[in-house]
Amino acid sequence: MSDEPKNSLRSGPTLAEQVGTKAARKLKARRSTQGVWFGLGMMGLIGWSVVVPTLLGAALGIWLDKHHPGGRSWTLALLVGGLAIGCLNAWFWVAKEEKAMRDEPEDDHE
């Protein structure tokens, strides 16, 4: 009978609730994890989203330097410009994916 006051003073979740919560979290993690190849693909996609604008800027800069020579280097300027555009592109894409991952748990509580 001395156990009854201790149990009534508890304010946290019961053991069964804790086990249920952990099991649900593990099941959700198994469903949502795509694996190592998915992660590598994402890194590749981010890399290409930076590399392509950088190389396009450099190529356009080389063409401009050959056809319109002047005191400034179009190659260097457009290389930096392409790099900036590529970094912004990757940043927006990662932010969108992170928001989608953050908003995903709300969809599970239907």
C-alpha positions, 0 to 999 in steps of 0.5 A: 500500500505504500506504493500507491502514493509514489505512483500517484505523484508521478507526472511523467509518461508511463513505461508503456507510453515510453516504449510505444513512443520509441517504437513509433519513432523507430518505425518512422525512421525505418520508413523514411530512411532511403539509405547511403545511396540516397545521401550520396545522390543528394551530395552529387546533386548539390555538387552539380548544382554548384559546378554547372553554373561555375563552368558555364560562367567560366566558358562564357568568360573565356569566349568574351575574353577571346572576342572582346579583349579588354583591361578586365578579365571576363573569365574571372568575373563570370567564374565568380558570378557562376560560383555565387549563383551555384551556391545560392542554387544549392542553398535554396535547394537544401533549405527546401529539402530541410523544410520538407523533412521538418514538415513531414512529421506533421503529415503523420498525425492525420 
